[in-house]
Amino acid sequence: MNREKLSLAEKMGYGMGDAGCNMVGGAVKTRDRHVVKPMPRITPSCSSSL
């Protein structure tokens, strides 16, 4: 198995992609929490884990 080290540019690319995914995921969870929250018998903590 080839064990090449990643270049700084590749590390930064992976980091930026991960940060972008976290931002989109957070935005979707926040939107879903406000949309699902008014439904009866669904707590905000339950809706944020969906």
Biotite code that builds the C-alpha atoms (Angstrom):
import biotite.structure as struc

atoms = struc.array([
    struc.Atom([0.000, 0.000, 0.000], chain_id="A", res_id=1, res_name="MET", atom_name="CA", element="C"),
    struc.Atom([1.335, 3.420, -0.963], chain_id="A", res_id=2, res_name="ASN", atom_name="CA", element="C"),
    struc.Atom([1.670, 5.724, 2.052], chain_id="A", res_id=3, res_name="ARG", atom_name="CA", element="C"),
    struc.Atom([2.223, 9.133, 0.434], chain_id="A", res_id=4, res_name="GLU", atom_name="CA", element="C"),
    struc.Atom([1.861, 12.188, 2.632], chain_id="A", res_id=5, res_name="LYS", atom_name="CA", element="C"),
    struc.Atom([-0.773, 14.717, 1.616], chain_id="A", res_id=6, res_name="LEU", atom_name="CA", element="C"),
    struc.Atom([0.400, 18.095, 0.411], chain_id="A", res_id=7, res_name="SER", atom_name="CA", element="C"),
    struc.Atom([-0.644, 21.252, 2.229], chain_id="A", res_id=8, res_name="LEU", atom_name="CA", element="C"),
    struc.Atom([-3.008, 22.142, -0.626], chain_id="A", res_id=9, res_name="ALA", atom_name="CA", element="C"),
    struc.Atom([-4.749, 18.755, -0.369], chain_id="A", res_id=10, res_name="GLU", atom_name="CA", element="C"),
    struc.Atom([-5.080, 19.089, 3.402], chain_id="A", res_id=11, res_name="LYS", atom_name="CA", element="C"),
    struc.Atom([-6.578, 22.560, 3.010], chain_id="A", res_id=12, res_name="MET", atom_name="CA", element="C"),
    struc.Atom([-8.943, 21.274, 0.307], chain_id="A", res_id=13, res_name="GLY", atom_name="CA", element="C"),
    struc.Atom([-10.209, 18.492, 2.548], chain_id="A", res_id=14, res_name="TYR", atom_name="CA", element="C"),
    struc.Atom([-10.568, 20.946, 5.439], chain_id="A", res_id=15, res_name="GLY", atom_name="CA", element="C"),
    struc.Atom([-12.568, 23.427, 3.358], chain_id="A", res_id=16, res_name="MET", atom_name="CA", element="C"),
    struc.Atom([-14.822, 20.661, 2.052], chain_id="A", res_id=17, res_name="GLY", atom_name="CA", element="C"),
    struc.Atom([-15.459, 19.426, 5.587], chain_id="A", res_id=18, res_name="ASP", atom_name="CA", element="C"),
    struc.Atom([-16.216, 22.962, 6.791], chain_id="A", res_id=19, res_name="ALA", atom_name="CA", element="C"),
    struc.Atom([-18.646, 23.481, 3.894], chain_id="A", res_id=20, res_name="GLY", atom_name="CA", element="C"),
    struc.Atom([-20.469, 20.242, 4.687], chain_id="A", res_id=21, res_name="CYS", atom_name="CA", element="C"),
    struc.Atom([-20.746, 21.247, 8.342], chain_id="A", res_id=22, res_name="ASN", atom_name="CA", element="C"),
    struc.Atom([-22.177, 24.649, 7.399], chain_id="A", res_id=23, res_name="MET", atom_name="CA", element="C"),
    struc.Atom([-24.786, 23.149, 5.059], chain_id="A", res_id=24, res_name="VAL", atom_name="CA", element="C"),
    struc.Atom([-25.667, 20.421, 7.558], chain_id="A", res_id=25, res_name="GLY", atom_name="CA", element="C"),
    struc.Atom([-26.102, 22.987, 10.326], chain_id="A", res_id=26, res_name="GLY", atom_name="CA", element="C"),
    struc.Atom([-28.315, 25.171, 8.148], chain_id="A", res_id=27, res_name="ALA", atom_name="CA", element="C"),
    struc.Atom([-30.525, 22.216, 7.194], chain_id="A", res_id=28, res_name="VAL", atom_name="CA", element="C"),
    struc.Atom([-30.856, 21.093, 10.820], chain_id="A", res_id=29, res_name="LYS", atom_name="CA", element="C"),
    struc.Atom([-31.735, 24.624, 11.936], chain_id="A", res_id=30, res_name="THR", atom_name="CA", element="C"),
    struc.Atom([-34.379, 24.947, 9.212], chain_id="A", res_id=31, res_name="ARG", atom_name="CA", element="C"),
    struc.Atom([-35.815, 21.530, 10.000], chain_id="A", res_id=32, res_name="ASP", atom_name="CA", element="C"),
    struc.Atom([-35.974, 22.320, 13.706], chain_id="A", res_id=33, res_name="ARG", atom_name="CA", element="C"),
    struc.Atom([-38.096, 25.406, 13.027], chain_id="A", res_id=34, res_name="HIS", atom_name="CA", element="C"),
    struc.Atom([-40.333, 23.596, 10.535], chain_id="A", res_id=35, res_name="VAL", atom_name="CA", element="C"),
    struc.Atom([-40.878, 20.412, 12.558], chain_id="A", res_id=36, res_name="VAL", atom_name="CA", element="C"),
    struc.Atom([-41.030, 22.040, 16.022], chain_id="A", res_id=37, res_name="LYS", atom_name="CA", element="C"),
    struc.Atom([-44.684, 23.162, 15.837], chain_id="A", res_id=38, res_name="PRO", atom_name="CA", element="C"),
    struc.Atom([-45.838, 19.559, 15.268], chain_id="A", res_id=39, res_name="MET", atom_name="CA", element="C"),
    struc.Atom([-47.374, 17.982, 18.372], chain_id="A", res_id=40, res_name="PRO", atom_name="CA", element="C"),
    struc.Atom([-45.435, 15.359, 20.361], chain_id="A", res_id=41, res_name="ARG", atom_name="CA", element="C"),
    struc.Atom([-42.116, 16.051, 18.605], chain_id="A", res_id=42, res_name="ILE", atom_name="CA", element="C"),
    struc.Atom([-39.574, 17.718, 20.855], chain_id="A", res_id=43, res_name="THR", atom_name="CA", element="C"),
    struc.Atom([-36.946, 20.063, 19.406], chain_id="A", res_id=44, res_name="PRO", atom_name="CA", element="C"),
    struc.Atom([-34.156, 17.706, 20.475], chain_id="A", res_id=45, res_name="SER", atom_name="CA", element="C"),
    struc.Atom([-35.858, 14.830, 18.668], chain_id="A", res_id=46, res_name="CYS", atom_name="CA", element="C"),
    struc.Atom([-36.383, 16.854, 15.500], chain_id="A", res_id=47, res_name="SER", atom_name="CA", element="C"),
    struc.Atom([-32.767, 18.059, 15.426], chain_id="A", res_id=48, res_name="SER", atom_name="CA", element="C"),
    struc.Atom([-31.501, 14.480, 15.471], chain_id="A", res_id=49, res_name="SER", atom_name="CA", element="C"),
    struc.Atom([-33.546, 13.510, 12.404], chain_id="A", res_id=50, res_name="LEU", atom_name="CA", element="C"),
])
